[in-house]
Amino acid sequence: MTIIPSIPTTPQSWCKSPSGYVRHQALLIQLVEWLESQDIEVSIPEDTGSWDNGVDLYIMGIPVDLKSFGLQPYGSSYTWDSTYYKGRPRPLYDGSLTEWFIHPNGNDPSEWIAAPAECLRTSKYDLAPYYFQDDAISMSNLVAS
C-alpha cells in the first residue's frame, strides 16, 4: 500500500513559502514513488501542526530531511545550492531528529545525493553549509546499505 495519498500537496497554514512547499512536496512524492517501487519501507511522520523535528520521511526507519535544492560541487565538497542558507550556520537544532539530508540531483531519485546530518558543516567563507564529497552517497547506495 502506498503512502502517497497521505502526503499533503497544498500549502499548510503554517507555511511561509507556499510555492516552495508545493515544490518540496512534489519532490517528496517523486522520492516516495521510487522508494516504494524498490520495496523500501517508508513512512511519514504524524503531522502535529508544528515543527516536524527535521523529519520529512522515514526510510527503513531512518529519519531524513528532503531538501528542495541540490548541491554545488566545489573541490572536494558539496555546498548547499540555496541562497537562503548562504552565510548561515548549518541548520541542526536542539531537538532535531534528522539523521540524513537528501538533495535532488536530476529526475532520477536513485541518483539523488544523501549525506549524514552529522557531516554537514558551516562554511567559513560566507557560503551555504556543505559536506565533504566523501561523506555523500547516492540514494541507491543509501537504501542498499
Secondary structure, DSSP 8 states (H G I E B T S, - for coil): --SGGGS--S--TT-S-HHHHHHHHHHHHHHHHHHHHTT--EE-----SS--TT-SEEETTEEEEE-SS-EEEETTEEEE--STTTT------TT----EEEE--SS-GGG-EEEEGGG-B--SSS---EEEGGG-EEHHHHHH-
